[in-house]
Structures are given as structure tokens and as C-alpha cells.
């Protein structure tokens, strides 16, 4: 389930086409009708932000470690390349990882809180309506 989210698929059915645009996630899966923002009043996608931030900070820590090795001349890499790499990591990775962080967070939430019967019925109704 989480692996489907990591690759940008619906965590429930594995369906695609979840994004209208790069930054705009559909309200529901077009295949199975799963509602992604299951708790809108509780800032549901704050977890997606946290996942994206954790990825960026992890990569920046690795880059900083390599920078320290380059400054100490332990590795033969010019330190300026690692500075440029840090800027790219800080700017590009959050943008590229945004869609996957949202679907991954939906999958994690679905794994921790399975659909209740009401949510299942709503998903089936919405999917049946879209099939027509």
C-alpha cells in the first residue's frame, strides 16, 4: 500500500491519474473513489509536508557530511560542487517530491486508519457515478 503511494498511485487500488496538475491532487481517486483528504479539518496533509521535509533534510545532512570530507581533503571532490548540490537539493527536491509525498502520506494514513464502512460506501458510490 505504501509502495503504491511512493510511486504516485492510489494507495487503495493502485489507480493512476491522481493529479490534475503537478501540485493539485484530485479530491478522490478516479478509479476507486477513495477520498484522499480524509480529515480536512485537521490539516491532513501536514504529514505529507513532514515527509517531504524529512527527505530534504536527510539529503542535506548527507551533502553536509560529504562537504566536511571534501574540506578535510578526505575525498577528492571540490567543495563548491557540494554547495551547488545543497542548493539544488533544497530547491528542486521539494518540488519534485511533492506529489509523491501526498500520495505516500495518504497510504500511510490508510494503513494506520483503514476505511470505515461509511467511507467505503462513499468511495463505491463515487466510483460508480464516475464510471457512467
C-alpha positions in Angstrom: 0.0 0.0 0.0 2.8 2.4 0.9 4.8 1.4 -2.1 1.8 2.4 -4.3 1.8 5.8 -2.6 5.5 6.3 -3.1 5.2 5.8 -6.8 2.2 8.2 -7.0 -0.6 5.7 -7.3 -3.8 5.3 -5.3 -2.9 3.5 -2.1 -6.1 1.6 -2.1 -6.5 0.3 -5.7 -3.2 1.3 -7.4 -5.0 3.5 -10.0 -3.3 6.5 -11.6 -4.4 9.9 -12.8 -4.5 11.3 -9.2 -3.2 14.8 -10.1 -4.9 17.4 -12.1 -1.6 19.4 -12.2 1.8 18.8 -10.5 0.6 20.5 -7.3 -3.1 19.7 -7.5 -4.3 16.4 -6.1 -7.8 15.3 -7.1 -10.3 15.1 -4.2 -10.9 11.4 -5.0 -9.2 8.5 -6.9 -10.8 8.4 -10.3 -10.7 4.6 -10.2 -12.0 3.5 -6.8 -13.4 6.8 -5.4 -11.1 6.9 -2.3 -11.2 10.4 -0.7 -7.5 11.4 -0.2 -8.1 14.2 2.3 -10.0 12.1 4.8 -9.8 14.6 7.7 -9.8 18.1 6.0 -10.4 20.0 9.3 -7.3 18.6 10.9 -4.7 19.7 8.4 -4.5 16.2 6.9 -1.6 16.8 4.5 0.7 18.2 7.2 2.1 14.7 7.3 3.0 15.0 3.6 4.9 18.2 4.3 6.7 16.4 7.1 7.7 13.5 4.8 9.0 15.9 2.1 10.9 17.9 4.7 12.4 14.8 6.2 13.6 13.7 2.8 15.2 17.1 2.1 16.9 17.3 5.5 18.3 13.8 5.2 19.8 14.6 1.8 21.2 17.9 3.1 22.8 16.0 6.0 24.5 13.6 3.6 25.6 16.6 1.5 27.0 18.4 4.6 28.9 15.2 5.6 30.4 15.0 2.2 31.3 18.7 2.3 33.2 18.1 5.5 35.1 15.2 3.9 35.8 17.4 0.9 37.1 20.3 3.1 39.3 17.9 5.0 40.6 16.6 1.7 39.5 13.1 2.6 37.6 12.8 -0.7 38.8 14.4 -3.9 35.8 16.5 -4.7 35.7 20.3 -5.0 33.7 21.7 -2.1 31.8 24.1 -4.4 30.1 21.2 -6.1 28.6 20.1 -2.8 27.4 23.7 -2.1 25.7 23.8 -5.5 24.3 20.3 -4.7 22.9 21.6 -1.4 21.1 24.4 -3.2 19.7 22.0 -5.8 18.6 19.7 -3.0 16.9 22.5 -1.1 15.1 23.9 -4.1 14.4 21.0 -6.6 13.8 18.0 -4.4 10.8 19.5 -2.5 9.2 20.4 -5.8 9.9 17.0 -7.4 8.9 15.1 -4.3 5.6 17.0 -3.6 3.2 14.7 -5.5 4.8 11.5 -4.1 4.7 12.9 -0.5 1.0 13.5 -0.8 0.2 10.0 -2.1 2.6 8.4 0.3 1.1 10.2 3.2 -2.4 9.1 2.1 -1.1 5.5 2.0 0.4 5.8 5.5 -2.8 7.2 6.8 -4.8 4.5 5.1 -2.6 1.8 6.6 -2.9 3.3 10.1 -6.7 4.1 9.8 -8.5 1.7 7.5 -11.6 2.9 5.7 -14.7 2.6 7.9 -18.0 1.3 6.3 -19.3 4.9 5.6 -16.1 5.8 3.7 -16.2 2.6 1.8 -19.8 3.2 0.7 -18.9 6.8 -0.3 -16.0 5.6 -2.3 -18.1 2.9 -4.1 -20.9 5.4 -4.8 -18.4 8.0 -6.2 -16.6 5.4 -8.3 -19.9 4.1 -9.7 -21.0 7.6 -10.5 -17.7 8.3 -12.4 -18.0 5.1 -14.3 -21.2 6.2 -16.0 
